[in-house]
């Protein structure tokens, strides 16, 4: 008898089965079902809790419970058995939510639909940041003219960026007054026009919290709107994206635009649970306004309303957000929490940024928003090669 330990990754399990004659589709489904998952259920009545606990044990899942809560853990396929009618003891809405969460784990999104077409998510995508503002925390004032901005866009693409994220209003701590929509567009218009002319096949995202700016940007050729307020400041952004079939990034944040990057609202009862819940609210709001689910990505908002220790915990436990079932965008680039770990100034945090992006990739992230493309591109290429070898 020969005993061979297997890595608990779906790809490793599927590969072992295929080598032994199991069809690829069956091997993939089996491996996904054997992957581990855990779900915490809060606000459950005592009778429902006890019924669900008994059903979980019948299914072979681990179960731990207390007053008003229940923790379920085990193989995804076993937990999925709890969603079957007549077996789970859960209210229909809770069973449906559990089913959706588990489905997102075993069948993650493989594409992201945007106005310019579908972006494949089978390999990590690098989103190059292009700030055309005088006051951004890391590179403010460097790319204010159209020529300088387009030159930087070309450098980012040459370094391996797959798409660009263009912003004309800073969210740094201590920022000045809000930028009026007309001034924001005055900064954006020549840059977007020239990028569209020079790089027509490059996906372009525009970072704005204003529906009017979003509309103008999409008319000028943008594919995606990146809303760092998650529709809290101008829900009309969802209407614009729905009308134009644009991609939409919903980022987790709290407070006004001036408070986004502060600690004014950095109080959490359950960090990952609160972030996931608030992102779910933003997702529901976008879809109620007509944005198709396959066009929405989510961003946990590193550095926005989170203390250094919160950002590190978020990075370590990012895989929880896979259960939302949408492409995951992360932007740890040059953030303060990386400076706290390395002692480096903002302009010297690209190595730390690349490390954070690799950790995020291993936990399920798809798109990586960075100031310097090459270090992150190379680090992610190594991580991708190792995963697919």
Order of alpha helices (4+ residues) and beta strands (2+ residues): alpha-alpha-beta-alpha-beta-beta-alpha-alpha-beta-beta-beta-alpha-beta-alpha-beta-alpha-beta-alpha-beta-alpha-beta-alpha-beta-alpha-alpha-beta-alpha
